[in-house]
């Protein structure tokens, strides 16, 4: 099985300034064949990861969905900041 946490972390690490506070966590899902990934970062970095009108988040989700199609898994990616 693919390590989606590592793949997403490796992708996001180059997009954030505060690299020490970037964390990707996999949470359980009630749906079969669904993986929920939470990306935690500082507020300013989460803004960068989401991008203007969600454009960066959409791109990240698209890239990750290509990887997940190989294993027939649905990925849900959520972005959260530590500063809330």
mmCIF file of the N, C-alpha and C atoms, coordinates in Angstrom:
data_MODEL
# 
_entry.id   MODEL 
# 
loop_
_atom_site.group_PDB 
_atom_site.id 
_atom_site.type_symbol 
_atom_site.label_atom_id 
_atom_site.label_alt_id 
_atom_site.label_comp_id 
_atom_site.label_asym_id 
_atom_site.label_entity_id 
_atom_site.label_seq_id 
_atom_site.pdbx_PDB_ins_code 
_atom_site.Cartn_x 
_atom_site.Cartn_y 
_atom_site.Cartn_z 
_atom_site.occupancy 
_atom_site.B_iso_or_equiv 
_atom_site.pdbx_formal_charge 
_atom_site.auth_seq_id 
_atom_site.auth_comp_id 
_atom_site.auth_asym_id 
_atom_site.auth_atom_id 
_atom_site.pdbx_PDB_model_num 
ATOM 1   N N  . UNK A 1 1  ? 0.838   -1.198 0.000  1.00 0.00 ? 1  UNK A N  1 
ATOM 2   C CA . UNK A 1 1  ? 0.000   0.000  0.000  1.00 0.00 ? 1  UNK A CA 1 
ATOM 3   C C  . UNK A 1 1  ? 0.877   1.255  0.000  1.00 0.00 ? 1  UNK A C  1 
ATOM 4   N N  . UNK A 1 2  ? 0.395   2.269  -0.668 1.00 0.00 ? 2  UNK A N  1 
ATOM 5   C CA . UNK A 1 2  ? 1.158   3.521  -0.760 1.00 0.00 ? 2  UNK A CA 1 
ATOM 6   C C  . UNK A 1 2  ? 1.136   4.263  0.579  1.00 0.00 ? 2  UNK A C  1 
ATOM 7   N N  . UNK A 1 3  ? 2.228   4.966  0.838  1.00 0.00 ? 3  UNK A N  1 
ATOM 8   C CA . UNK A 1 3  ? 2.305   5.803  2.036  1.00 0.00 ? 3  UNK A CA 1 
ATOM 9   C C  . UNK A 1 3  ? 1.860   7.215  1.651  1.00 0.00 ? 3  UNK A C  1 
ATOM 10  N N  . UNK A 1 4  ? 0.544   7.432  1.681  1.00 0.00 ? 4  UNK A N  1 
ATOM 11  C CA . UNK A 1 4  ? -0.019  8.722  1.264  1.00 0.00 ? 4  UNK A CA 1 
ATOM 12  C C  . UNK A 1 4  ? 0.426   9.858  2.171  1.00 0.00 ? 4  UNK A C  1 
ATOM 13  N N  . UNK A 1 5  ? 0.627   9.560  3.458  1.00 0.00 ? 5  UNK A N  1 
ATOM 14  C CA . UNK A 1 5  ? 1.084   10.592 4.396  1.00 0.00 ? 5  UNK A CA 1 
ATOM 15  C C  . UNK A 1 5  ? 2.447   11.114 3.956  1.00 0.00 ? 5  UNK A C  1 
ATOM 16  N N  . UNK A 1 6  ? 3.365   10.200 3.646  1.00 0.00 ? 6  UNK A N  1 
ATOM 17  C CA . UNK A 1 6  ? 4.708   10.607 3.226  1.00 0.00 ? 6  UNK A CA 1 
ATOM 18  C C  . UNK A 1 6  ? 4.678   11.346 1.891  1.00 0.00 ? 6  UNK A C  1 
ATOM 19  N N  . UNK A 1 7  ? 3.885   10.838 0.942  1.00 0.00 ? 7  UNK A N  1 
ATOM 20  C CA . UNK A 1 7  ? 3.800   11.483 -0.370 1.00 0.00 ? 7  UNK A CA 1 
ATOM 21  C C  . UNK A 1 7  ? 3.299   12.921 -0.224 1.00 0.00 ? 7  UNK A C  1 
ATOM 22  N N  . UNK A 1 8  ? 2.233   13.105 0.549  1.00 0.00 ? 8  UNK A N  1 
ATOM 23  C CA . UNK A 1 8  ? 1.664   14.442 0.734  1.00 0.00 ? 8  UNK A CA 1 
ATOM 24  C C  . UNK A 1 8  ? 2.624   15.339 1.506  1.00 0.00 ? 8  UNK A C  1 
ATOM 25  N N  . UNK A 1 9  ? 3.276   14.800 2.535  1.00 0.00 ? 9  UNK A N  1 
ATOM 26  C CA . UNK A 1 9  ? 4.239   15.586 3.307  1.00 0.00 ? 9  UNK A CA 1 
ATOM 27  C C  . UNK A 1 9  ? 5.395   16.042 2.418  1.00 0.00 ? 9  UNK A C  1 
ATOM 28  N N  . UNK A 1 10 ? 5.920   15.123 1.619  1.00 0.00 ? 10 UNK A N  1 
ATOM 29  C CA . UNK A 1 10 ? 7.045   15.462 0.734  1.00 0.00 ? 10 UNK A CA 1 
ATOM 30  C C  . UNK A 1 10 ? 6.651   16.533 -0.283 1.00 0.00 ? 10 UNK A C  1 
ATOM 31  N N  . UNK A 1 11 ? 5.389   16.498 -0.709 1.00 0.00 ? 11 UNK A N  1 
ATOM 32  C CA . UNK A 1 11 ? 4.912   17.501 -1.663 1.00 0.00 ? 11 UNK A CA 1 
ATOM 33  C C  . UNK A 1 11 ? 4.752   18.866 -0.981 1.00 0.00 ? 11 UNK A C  1 
ATOM 34  N N  . UNK A 1 12 ? 4.197   18.873 0.214  1.00 0.00 ? 12 UNK A N  1 
ATOM 35  C CA . UNK A 1 12 ? 3.883   20.124 0.900  1.00 0.00 ? 12 UNK A CA 1 
ATOM 36  C C  . UNK A 1 12 ? 5.100   20.799 1.524  1.00 0.00 ? 12 UNK A C  1 
ATOM 37  N N  . UNK A 1 13 ? 6.120   20.035 1.873  1.00 0.00 ? 13 UNK A N  1 
ATOM 38  C CA . UNK A 1 13 ? 7.274   20.590 2.599  1.00 0.00 ? 13 UNK A CA 1 
ATOM 39  C C  . UNK A 1 13 ? 7.957   21.708 1.815  1.00 0.00 ? 13 UNK A C  1 
ATOM 40  N N  . UNK A 1 14 ? 7.969   21.611 0.500  1.00 0.00 ? 14 UNK A N  1 
ATOM 41  C CA . UNK A 1 14 ? 8.616   22.642 -0.317 1.00 0.00 ? 14 UNK A CA 1 
ATOM 42  C C  . UNK A 1 14 ? 7.749   23.883 -0.474 1.00 0.00 ? 14 UNK A C  1 
ATOM 43  N N  . UNK A 1 15 ? 6.489   23.798 -0.077 1.00 0.00 ? 15 UNK A N  1 
ATOM 44  C CA . UNK A 1 15 ? 5.563   24.920 -0.251 1.00 0.00 ? 15 UNK A CA 1 
ATOM 45  C C  . UNK A 1 15 ? 5.397   25.770 1.014  1.00 0.00 ? 15 UNK A C  1 
ATOM 46  N N  . UNK A 1 16 ? 5.959   25.316 2.141  1.00 0.00 ? 16 UNK A N  1 
ATOM 47  C CA . UNK A 1 16 ? 5.769   26.039 3.400  1.00 0.00 ? 16 UNK A CA 1 
ATOM 48  C C  . UNK A 1 16 ? 7.085   26.651 3.876  1.00 0.00 ? 16 UNK A C  1 
ATOM 49  N N  . UNK A 1 17 ? 6.965   27.711 4.670  1.00 0.00 ? 17 UNK A N  1 
ATOM 50  C CA . UNK A 1 17 ? 8.157   28.339 5.254  1.00 0.00 ? 17 UNK A CA 1 
ATOM 51  C C  . UNK A 1 17 ? 8.559   27.658 6.558  1.00 0.00 ? 17 UNK A C  1 
ATOM 52  N N  . UNK A 1 18 ? 7.562   27.399 7.426  1.00 0.00 ? 18 UNK A N  1 
ATOM 53  C CA . UNK A 1 18 ? 7.826   26.802 8.736  1.00 0.00 ? 18 UNK A CA 1 
ATOM 54  C C  . UNK A 1 18 ? 7.788   25.281 8.604  1.00 0.00 ? 18 UNK A C  1 
ATOM 55  N N  . UNK A 1 19 ? 8.884   24.724 8.100  1.00 0.00 ? 19 UNK A N  1 
ATOM 56  C CA . UNK A 1 19 ? 8.937   23.297 7.785  1.00 0.00 ? 19 UNK A CA 1 
ATOM 57  C C  . UNK A 1 19 ? 8.819   22.411 9.026  1.00 0.00 ? 19 UNK A C  1 
ATOM 58  N N  . UNK A 1 20 ? 9.256   22.902 10.177 1.00 0.00 ? 20 UNK A N  1 
ATOM 59  C CA . UNK A 1 20 ? 9.194   22.106 11.405 1.00 0.00 ? 20 UNK A CA 1 
ATOM 60  C C  . UNK A 1 20 ? 7.769   21.924 11.920 1.00 0.00 ? 20 UNK A C  1 
ATOM 61  N N  . UNK A 1 21 ? 6.870   22.816 11.531 1.00 0.00 ? 21 UNK A N  1 
ATOM 62  C CA . UNK A 1 21 ? 5.491   22.727 12.007 1.00 0.00 ? 21 UNK A CA 1 
ATOM 63  C C  . UNK A 1 21 ? 4.533   22.121 10.982 1.00 0.00 ? 21 UNK A C  1 
ATOM 64  N N  . UNK A 1 22 ? 5.064   21.557 9.917  1.00 0.00 ? 22 UNK A N  1 
ATOM 65  C CA . UNK A 1 22 ? 4.211   20.875 8.944  1.00 0.00 ? 22 UNK A CA 1 
ATOM 66  C C  . UNK A 1 22 ? 4.003   19.438 9.410  1.00 0.00 ? 22 UNK A C  1 
ATOM 67  N N  . UNK A 1 23 ? 2.746   19.035 9.449  1.00 0.00 ? 23 UNK A N  1 
ATOM 68  C CA . UNK A 1 23 ? 2.436   17.669 9.868  1.00 0.00 ? 23 UNK A CA 1 
ATOM 69  C C  . UNK A 1 23 ? 1.284   17.146 9.017  1.00 0.00 ? 23 UNK A C  1 
ATOM 70  N N  . UNK A 1 24 ? 1.416   15.930 8.541  1.00 0.00 ? 24 UNK A N  1 
ATOM 71  C CA . UNK A 1 24 ? 0.341   15.277 7.792  1.00 0.00 ? 24 UNK A CA 1 
ATOM 72  C C  . UNK A 1 24 ? -0.070  14.049 8.596  1.00 0.00 ? 24 UNK A C  1 
ATOM 73  N N  . UNK A 1 25 ? -1.375  13.952 8.875  1.00 0.00 ? 25 UNK A N  1 
ATOM 74  C CA . UNK A 1 25 ? -1.898  12.882 9.722  1.00 0.00 ? 25 UNK A CA 1 
ATOM 75  C C  . UNK A 1 25 ? -3.025  12.168 8.987  1.00 0.00 ? 25 UNK A C  1 
ATOM 76  N N  . UNK A 1 26 ? -2.998  10.857 9.057  1.00 0.00 ? 26 UNK A N  1 
ATOM 77  C CA . UNK A 1 26 ? -4.092  10.070 8.481  1.00 0.00 ? 26 UNK A CA 1 
ATOM 78  C C  . UNK A 1 26 ? -5.099  9.760  9.576  1.00 0.00 ? 26 UNK A C  1 
ATOM 79  N N  . UNK A 1 27 ? -6.372  10.041 9.305  1.00 0.00 ? 27 UNK A N  1 
ATOM 80  C CA . UNK A 1 27 ? -7.456  9.783  10.251 1.00 0.00 ? 27 UNK A CA 1 
ATOM 81  C C  . UNK A 1 27 ? -8.353  8.684  9.690  1.00 0.00 ? 27 UNK A C  1 
ATOM 82  N N  . UNK A 1 28 ? -8.996  7.933  10.575 1.00 0.00 ? 28 UNK A N  1 
ATOM 83  C CA . UNK A 1 28 ? -9.904  6.891  10.093 1.00 0.00 ? 28 UNK A CA 1 
ATOM 84  C C  . UNK A 1 28 ? -11.139 7.472  9.423  1.00 0.00 ? 28 UNK A C  1 
ATOM 85  N N  . UNK A 1 29 ? -11.683 6.730  8.494  1.00 0.00 ? 29 UNK A N  1 
ATOM 86  C CA . UNK A 1 29 ? -12.887 7.138  7.777  1.00 0.00 ? 29 UNK A CA 1 
ATOM 87  C C  . UNK A 1 29 ? -13.982 6.105  8.012  1.00 0.00 ? 29 UNK A C  1 
ATOM 88  N N  . UNK A 1 30 ? -15.215 6.557  7.974  1.00 0.00 ? 30 UNK A N  1 
ATOM 89  C CA . UNK A 1 30 ? -16.350 5.647  8.091  1.00 0.00 ? 30 UNK A CA 1 
ATOM 90  C C  . UNK A 1 30 ? -16.622 4.933  6.771  1.00 0.00 ? 30 UNK A C  1 
ATOM 91  N N  . UNK A 1 31 ? -16.119 5.503  5.688  1.00 0.00 ? 31 UNK A N  1 
ATOM 92  C CA . UNK A 1 31 ? -16.314 4.927  4.362  1.00 0.00 ? 31 UNK A CA 1 
ATOM 93  C C  . UNK A 1 31 ? -15.231 3.896  4.062  1.00 0.00 ? 31 UNK A C  1 
ATOM 94  N N  . UNK A 1 32 ? -15.639 2.839  3.388  1.00 0.00 ? 32 UNK A N  1 
ATOM 95  C CA . UNK A 1 32 ? -14.668 1.847  2.962  1.00 0.00 ? 32 UNK A CA 1 
ATOM 96  C C  . UNK A 1 32 ? -13.881 2.412  1.777  1.00 0.00 ? 32 UNK A C  1 
ATOM 97  N N  . UNK A 1 33 ? -12.625 2.080  1.682  1.00 0.00 ? 33 UNK A N  1 
ATOM 98  C CA . UNK A 1 33 ? -11.753 2.559  0.596  1.00 0.00 ? 33 UNK A CA 1 
ATOM 99  C C  . UNK A 1 33 ? -11.620 4.074  0.566  1.00 0.00 ? 33 UNK A C  1 
ATOM 100 N N  . UNK A 1 34 ? -11.696 4.709  1.729  1.00 0.00 ? 34 UNK A N  1 
ATOM 101 C CA . UNK A 1 34 ? -11.491 6.164  1.808  1.00 0.00 ? 34 UNK A CA 1 
ATOM 102 C C  . UNK A 1 34 ? -10.429 6.447  2.855  1.00 0.00 ? 34 UNK A C  1 
ATOM 103 N N  . UNK A 1 35 ? -9.538  7.344  2.517  1.00 0.00 ? 35 UNK A N  1 
ATOM 104 C CA . UNK A 1 35 ? -8.488  7.769  3.442  1.00 0.00 ? 35 UNK A CA 1 
ATOM 105 C C  . UNK A 1 35 ? -8.620  9.273  3.637  1.00 0.00 ? 35 UNK A C  1 
ATOM 106 N N  . UNK A 1 36 ? -8.628  9.702  4.892  1.00 0.00 ? 36 UNK A N  1 
ATOM 107 C CA . UNK A 1 36 ? -8.703  11.128 5.202  1.00 0.00 ? 36 UNK A CA 1 
ATOM 108 C C  . UNK A 1 36 ? -7.333  11.583 5.686  1.00 0.00 ? 36 UNK A C  1 
ATOM 109 N N  . UNK A 1 37 ? -6.792  12.586 5.020  1.00 0.00 ? 37 UNK A N  1 
ATOM 110 C CA . UNK A 1 37 ? -5.496  13.147 5.388  1.00 0.00 ? 37 UNK A CA 1 
ATOM 111 C C  . UNK A 1 37 ? -5.687  14.588 5.836  1.00 0.00 ? 37 UNK A C  1 
ATOM 112 N N  . UNK A 1 38 ? -5.133  14.912 6.992  1.00 0.00 ? 38 UNK A N  1 
ATOM 113 C CA . UNK A 1 38 ? -5.146  16.281 7.491  1.00 0.00 ? 38 UNK A CA 1 
ATOM 114 C C  . UNK A 1 38 ? -3.742  16.849 7.367  1.00 0.00 ? 38 UNK A C  1 
ATOM 115 N N  . UNK A 1 39 ? -3.658  18.046 6.816  1.00 0.00 ? 39 UNK A N  1 
ATOM 116 C CA . UNK A 1 39 ? -2.387  18.764 6.718  1.00 0.00 ? 39 UNK A CA 1 
ATOM 117 C C  . UNK A 1 39 ? -2.440  19.878 7.758  1.00 0.00 ? 39 UNK A C  1 
ATOM 118 N N  . UNK A 1 40 ? -1.565  19.806 8.742  1.00 0.00 ? 40 UNK A N  1 
ATOM 119 C CA . UNK A 1 40 ? -1.489  20.834 9.779  1.00 0.00 ? 40 UNK A CA 1 
ATOM 120 C C  . UNK A 1 40 ? -0.248  21.680 9.540  1.00 0.00 ? 40 UNK A C  1 
ATOM 121 N N  . UNK A 1 41 ? -0.420  23.001 9.600  1.00 0.00 ? 41 UNK A N  1 
ATOM 122 C CA . UNK A 1 41 ? 0.698   23.921 9.416  1.00 0.00 ? 41 UNK A CA 1 
ATOM 123 C C  . UNK A 1 41 ? 0.339   25.246 10.082 1.00 0.00 ? 41 UNK A C  1 
ATOM 124 N N  . UNK A 1 42 ? 1.294   26.175 10.110 1.00 0.00 ? 42 UNK A N  1 
ATOM 125 C CA . UNK A 1 42 ? 1.003   27.499 10.660 1.00 0.00 ? 42 UNK A CA 1 
ATOM 126 C C  . UNK A 1 42 ? -0.030  28.185 9.766  1.00 0.00 ? 42 UNK A C  1 
ATOM 127 N N  . UNK A 1 43 ? -0.690  29.183 10.307 1.00 0.00 ? 43 UNK A N  1 
ATOM 128 C CA . UNK A 1 43 ? -1.789  29.847 9.589  1.00 0.00 ? 43 UNK A CA 1 
ATOM 129 C C  . UNK A 1 43 ? -1.338  30.401 8.231  1.00 0.00 ? 43 UNK A C  1 
ATOM 130 N N  . UNK A 1 44 ? -0.178  31.056 8.202  1.00 0.00 ? 44 UNK A N  1 
ATOM 131 C CA . UNK A 1 44 ? 0.293   31.643 6.939  1.00 0.00 ? 44 UNK A CA 1 
ATOM 132 C C  . UNK A 1 44 ? 0.646   30.547 5.922  1.00 0.00 ? 44 UNK A C  1 
ATOM 133 N N  . UNK A 1 45 ? 1.175   29.428 6.414  1.00 0.00 ? 45 UNK A N  1 
ATOM 134 C CA . UNK A 1 45 ? 1.516   28.337 5.506  1.00 0.00 ? 45 UNK A CA 1 
ATOM 135 C C  . UNK A 1 45 ? 0.266   27.625 4.983  1.00 0.00 ? 45 UNK A C  1 
ATOM 136 N N  . UNK A 1 46 ? -0.760  27.492 5.819  1.00 0.00 ? 46 UNK A N  1 
ATOM 137 C CA . UNK A 1 46 ? -2.009  26.887 5.360  1.00 0.00 ? 46 UNK A CA 1 
ATOM 138 C C  . UNK A 1 46 ? -2.614  27.758 4.264  1.00 0.00 ? 46 UNK A C  1 
ATOM 139 N N  . UNK A 1 47 ? -2.511  29.078 4.429  1.00 0.00 ? 47 UNK A N  1 
ATOM 140 C CA . UNK A 1 47 ? -3.010  29.981 3.392  1.00 0.00 ? 47 UNK A CA 1 
ATOM 141 C C  . UNK A 1 47 ? -2.296  29.733 2.069  1.00 0.00 ? 47 UNK A C  1 
ATOM 142 N N  . UNK A 1 48 ? -0.988  29.496 2.128  1.00 0.00 ? 48 UNK A N  1 
ATOM 143 C CA . UNK A 1 48 ? -0.227  29.197 0.912  1.00 0.00 ? 48 UNK A CA 1 
ATOM 144 C C  . UNK A 1 48 ? -0.646  27.857 0.317  1.00 0.00 ? 48 UNK A C  1 
ATOM 145 N N  . UNK A 1 49 ? -0.850  26.866 1.177  1.00 0.00 ? 49 UNK A N  1 
ATOM 146 C CA . UNK A 1 49 ? -1.220  25.538 0.700  1.00 0.00 ? 49 UNK A CA 1 
ATOM 147 C C  . UNK A 1 49 ? -2.612  25.521 0.069  1.00 0.00 ? 49 UNK A C  1 
ATOM 148 N N  . UNK A 1 50 ? -3.495  26.360 0.560  1.00 0.00 ? 50 UNK A N  1 
ATOM 149 C CA . UNK A 1 50 ? -4.836  26.438 -0.017 1.00 0.00 ? 50 UNK A CA 1 
ATOM 150 C C  . UNK A 1 50 ? -4.809  27.294 -1.282 1.00 0.00 ? 50 UNK A C  1 
ATOM 151 N N  . UNK A 1 51 ? -4.085  28.407 -1.223 1.00 0.00 ? 51 UNK A N  1 
ATOM 152 C CA . UNK A 1 51 ? -3.930  29.265 -2.393 1.00 0.00 ? 51 UNK A CA 1 
ATOM 153 C C  . UNK A 1 51 ? -5.140  30.140 -2.649 1.00 0.00 ? 51 UNK A C  1 
ATOM 154 N N  . UNK A 1 52 ? -4.998  31.010 -3.618 1.00 0.00 ? 52 UNK A N  1 
ATOM 155 C CA . UNK A 1 52 ? -6.067  31.918 -3.990 1.00 0.00 ? 52 UNK A CA 1 
ATOM 156 C C  . UNK A 1 52 ? -7.238  31.127 -4.562 1.00 0.00 ? 52 UNK A C  1 
ATOM 157 N N  . UNK A 1 53 ? -8.405  31.308 -3.960 1.00 0.00 ? 53 UNK A N  1 
ATOM 158 C CA . UNK A 1 53 ? -9.631  30.578 -4.351 1.00 0.00 ? 53 UNK A CA 1 
ATOM 159 C C  . UNK A 1 53 ? -9.444  29.068 -4.338 1.00 0.00 ? 53 UNK A C  1 
ATOM 160 N N  . UNK A 1 54 ? -8.537  28.579 -3.508 1.00 0.00 ? 54 UNK A N  1 
ATOM 161 C CA . UNK A 1 54 ? -8.350  27.136 -3.377 1.00 0.00 ? 54 UNK A CA 1 
ATOM 162 C C  . UNK A 1 54 ? -7.593  26.484 -4.511 1.00 0.00 ? 54 UNK A C  1 
ATOM 163 N N  . UNK A 1 55 ? -6.918  27.295 -5.315 1.00 0.00 ? 55 UNK A N  1 
ATOM 164 C CA . UNK A 1 55 ? -6.254  26.746 -6.506 1.00 0.00 ? 55 UNK A CA 1 
ATOM 165 C C  . UNK A 1 55 ? -5.119  25.783 -6.150 1.00 0.00 ? 55 UNK A C  1 
ATOM 166 N N  . UNK A 1 56 ? -4.319  26.119 -5.139 1.00 0.00 ? 56 UNK A N  1 
ATOM 167 C CA . UNK A 1 56 ? -3.213  25.242 -4.764 1.00 0.00 ? 56 UNK A CA 1 
ATOM 168 C C  . UNK A 1 56 ? -3.753  23.955 -4.143 1.00 0.00 ? 56 UNK A C  1 
ATOM 169 N N  . UNK A 1 57 ? -4.766  24.073 -3.293 1.00 0.00 ? 57 UNK A N  1 
ATOM 170 C CA . UNK A 1 57 ? -5.367  22.887 -2.669 1.00 0.00 ? 57 UNK A CA 1 
ATOM 171 C C  . UNK A 1 57 ? -5.949  21.958 -3.730 1.00 0.00 ? 57 UNK A C  1 
ATOM 172 N N  . UNK A 1 58 ? -6.596  22.534 -4.739 1.00 0.00 ? 58 UNK A N  1 
ATOM 173 C CA . UNK A 1 58 ? -7.155  21.728 -5.827 1.00 0.00 ? 58 UNK A CA 1 
ATOM 174 C C  . UNK A 1 58 ? -6.056  20.985 -6.577 1.00 0.00 ? 58 UNK A C  1 
ATOM 175 N N  . UNK A 1 59 ? -4.960  21.672 -6.822 1.00 0.00 ? 59 UNK A N  1 
ATOM 176 C CA . UNK A 1 59 ? -3.837  21.043 -7.525 1.00 0.00 ? 59 UNK A CA 1 
ATOM 177 C C  . UNK A 1 59 ? -3.248  19.900 -6.705 1.00 0.00 ? 59 UNK A C  1 
ATOM 178 N N  . UNK A 1 60 ? -3.080  20.130 -5.418 1.00 0.00 ? 60 UNK A N  1 
ATOM 179 C CA . UNK A 1 60 ? -2.545  19.087 -4.532 1.00 0.00 ? 60 UNK A CA 1 
ATOM 180 C C  . UNK A 1 60 ? -3.488  17.891 -4.529 1.00 0.00 ? 60 UNK A C  1 
ATOM 181 N N  . UNK A 1 61 ? -4.781  18.154 -4.417 1.00 0.00 ? 61 UNK A N  1 
ATOM 182 C CA . UNK A 1 61 ? -5.769  17.058 -4.408 1.00 0.00 ? 61 UNK A CA 1 
ATOM 183 C C  . UNK A 1 61 ? -5.748  16.285 -5.733 1.00 0.00 ? 61 UNK A C  1 
ATOM 184 N N  . UNK A 1 62 ? -5.605  16.998 -6.843 1.00 0.00 ? 62 UNK A N  1 
ATOM 185 C CA . UNK A 1 62 ? -5.558  16.331 -8.153 1.00 0.00 ? 62 UNK A CA 1 
ATOM 186 C C  . UNK A 1 62 ? -4.353  15.409 -8.266 1.00 0.00 ? 62 UNK A C  1 
ATOM 187 N N  . UNK A 1 63 ? -3.201  15.906 -7.872 1.00 0.00 ? 63 UNK A N  1 
ATOM 188 C CA . UNK A 1 63 ? -1.979  15.100 -7.942 1.00 0.00 ? 63 UNK A CA 1 
ATOM 189 C C  . UNK A 1 63 ? -2.114  13.866 -7.055 1.00 0.00 ? 63 UNK A C  1 
ATOM 190 N N  . UNK A 1 64 ? -2.619  14.054 -5.848 1.00 0.00 ? 64 UNK A N  1 
ATOM 191 C CA . UNK A 1 64 ? -2.779  12.937 -4.923 1.00 0.00 ? 64 UNK A CA 1 
ATOM 192 C C  . UNK A 1 64 ? -3.827  11.943 -5.426 1.00 0.00 ? 64 UNK A C  1 
ATOM 193 N N  . UNK A 1 65 ? -4.860  12.423 -6.096 1.00 0.00 ? 65 UNK A N  1 
ATOM 194 C CA . UNK A 1 65 ? -5.898  11.507 -6.584 1.00 0.00 ? 65 UNK A CA 1 
ATOM 195 C C  . UNK A 1 65 ? -5.368  10.614 -7.691 1.00 0.00 ? 65 UNK A C  1 
ATOM 196 N N  . UNK A 1 66 ? -4.427  11.111 -8.470 1.00 0.00 ? 66 UNK A N  1 
ATOM 197 C CA . UNK A 1 66 ? -3.807  10.279 -9.504 1.00 0.00 ? 66 UNK A CA 1 
ATOM 198 C C  . UNK A 1 66 ? -3.097  9.096  -8.837 1.00 0.00 ? 66 UNK A C  1 
ATOM 199 N N  . UNK A 1 67 ? -2.367  9.362  -7.770 1.00 0.00 ? 67 UNK A N  1 
ATOM 200 C CA . UNK A 1 67 ? -1.679  8.287  -7.049 1.00 0.00 ? 67 UNK A CA 1 
ATOM 201 C C  . UNK A 1 67 ? -2.680  7.311  -6.433 1.00 0.00 ? 67 UNK A C  1 
ATOM 202 N N  . UNK A 1 68 ? -3.793  7.832  -5.913 1.00 0.00 ? 68 UNK A N  1 
ATOM 203 C CA . UNK A 1 68 ? -4.752  6.963  -5.225 1.00 0.00 ? 68 UNK A CA 1 
ATOM 204 C C  . UNK A 1 68 ? -5.532  6.081  -6.195 1.00 0.00 ? 68 UNK A C  1 
ATOM 205 N N  . UNK A 1 69 ? -5.630  6.468  -7.442 1.00 0.00 ? 69 UNK A N  1 
ATOM 206 C CA . UNK A 1 69 ? -6.353  5.648  -8.428 1.00 0.00 ? 69 UNK A CA 1 
ATOM 207 C C  . UNK A 1 69 ? -5.674  4.302  -8.650 1.00 0.00 ? 69 UNK A C  1 
ATOM 208 N N  . UNK A 1 70 ? -4.371  4.263  -8.441 1.00 0.00 ? 70 UNK A N  1 
ATOM 209 C CA . UNK A 1 70 ? -3.638  3.017  -8.614 1.00 0.00 ? 70 UNK A CA 1 
ATOM 210 C C  . UNK A 1 70 ? -4.066  1.962  -7.603 1.00 0.00 ? 70 UNK A C  1 
ATOM 211 N N  . UNK A 1 71 ? -4.528  2.400  -6.437 1.00 0.00 ? 71 UNK A N  1 
ATOM 212 C CA . UNK A 1 71 ? -4.940  1.465  -5.383 1.00 0.00 ? 71 UNK A CA 1 
ATOM 213 C C  . UNK A 1 71 ? -6.438  1.509  -5.133 1.00 0.00 ? 71 UNK A C  1 
ATOM 214 N N  . UNK A 1 72 ? -7.179  2.193  -5.987 1.00 0.00 ? 72 UNK A N  1 
ATOM 215 C CA . UNK A 1 72 ? -8.638  2.272  -5.891 1.00 0.00 ? 72 UNK A CA 1 
ATOM 216 C C  . UNK A 1 72 ? -9.094  2.786  -4.522 1.00 0.00 ? 72 UNK A C  1 
ATOM 217 N N  . UNK A 1 73 ? -8.469  3.884  -4.096 1.00 0.00 ? 73 UNK A N  1 
ATOM 218 C CA . UNK A 1 73 ? -8.783  4.504  -2.810 1.00 0.00 ? 73 UNK A CA 1 
ATOM 219 C C  . UNK A 1 73 ? -9.227  5.938  -3.066 1.00 0.00 ? 73 UNK A C  1 
ATOM 220 N N  . UNK A 1 74 ? -10.220 6.399  -2.310 1.00 0.00 ? 74 UNK A N  1 
ATOM 221 C CA . UNK A 1 74 ? -10.628 7.800  -2.398 1.00 0.00 ? 74 UNK A CA 1 
ATOM 222 C C  . UNK A 1 74 ? -9.890  8.569  -1.305 1.00 0.00 ? 74 UNK A C  1 
ATOM 223 N N  . UNK A 1 75 ? -9.213  9.631  -1.706 1.00 0.00 ? 75 UNK A N  1 
ATOM 224 C CA . UNK A 1 75 ? -8.487  10.467 -0.746 1.00 0.00 ? 75 UNK A CA 1 
ATOM 225 C C  . UNK A 1 75 ? -9.276  11.732 -0.450 1.00 0.00 ? 75 UNK A C  1 
ATOM 226 N N  . UNK A 1 76 ? -9.363  12.068 0.826  1.00 0.00 ? 76 UNK A N  1 
ATOM 227 C CA . UNK A 1 76 ? -9.942  13.333 1.261  1.00 0.00 ? 76 UNK A CA 1 
ATOM 228 C C  . UNK A 1 76 ? -8.814  14.076 1.967  1.00 0.00 ? 76 UNK A C  1 
ATOM 229 N N  . UNK A 1 77 ? -8.528  15.286 1.503  1.00 0.00 ? 77 UNK A N  1 
ATOM 230 C CA . UNK A 1 77 ? -7.428  16.067 2.090  1.00 0.00 ? 77 UNK A CA 1 
ATOM 231 C C  . UNK A 1 77 ? -8.000  17.346 2.682  1.00 0.00 ? 77 UNK A C  1 
ATOM 232 N N  . UNK A 1 78 ? -7.691  17.572 3.960  1.00 0.00 ? 78 UNK A N  1 
ATOM 233 C CA . UNK A 1 78 ? -8.178  18.763 4.668  1.00 0.00 ? 78 UNK A CA 1 
ATOM 234 C C  . UNK A 1 78 ? -6.973  19.532 5.193  1.00 0.00 ? 78 UNK A C  1 
ATOM 235 N N  . UNK A 1 79 ? -7.101  20.843 5.189  1.00 0.00 ? 79 UNK A N  1 
ATOM 236 C CA . UNK A 1 79 ? -6.018  21.725 5.629  1.00 0.00 ? 79 UNK A CA 1 
ATOM 237 C C  . UNK A 1 79 ? -6.449  22.437 6.901  1.00 0.00 ? 79 UNK A C  1 
ATOM 238 N N  . UNK A 1 80 ? -5.607  22.365 7.941  1.00 0.00 ? 80 UNK A N  1 
ATOM 239 C CA . UNK A 1 80 ? -5.916  22.985 9.229  1.00 0.00 ? 80 UNK A CA 1 
ATOM 240 C C  . UNK A 1 80 ? -4.679  23.755 9.709  1.00 0.00 ? 80 UNK A C  1 
ATOM 241 N N  . UNK A 1 81 ? -4.920  24.867 10.401 1.00 0.00 ? 81 UNK A N  1 
ATOM 242 C CA . UNK A 1 81 ? -3.786  25.613 10.949 1.00 0.00 ? 81 UNK A CA 1 
ATOM 243 C C  . UNK A 1 81 ? -3.704  25.394 12.459 1.00 0.00 ? 81 UNK A C  1 
ATOM 244 N N  . UNK A 1 82 ? -2.487  25.510 12.979 1.00 0.00 ? 82 UNK A N  1 
ATOM 245 C CA . UNK A 1 82 ? -2.263  25.375 14.421 1.00 0.00 ? 82 UNK A CA 1 
ATOM 246 C C  . UNK A 1 82 ? -2.794  26.600 15.159 1.00 0.00 ? 82 UNK A C  1 
ATOM 247 N N  . UNK A 1 83 ? -2.919  27.729 14.468 1.00 0.00 ? 83 UNK A N  1 
ATOM 248 C CA . UNK A 1 83 ? -3.212  29.005 15.129 1.00 0.00 ? 83 UNK A CA 1 
ATOM 249 C C  . UNK A 1 83 ? -4.675  29.240 15.413 1.00 0.00 ? 83 UNK A C  1 
ATOM 250 N N  . UNK A 1 84 ? -5.541  28.259 15.133 1.00 0.00 ? 84 UNK A N  1 
ATOM 251 C CA . UNK A 1 84 ? -6.980  28.479 15.318 1.00 0.00 ? 84 UNK A CA 1 
ATOM 252 C C  . UNK A 1 84 ? -7.376  28.386 16.772 1.00 0.00 ? 84 UNK A C  1 
# 
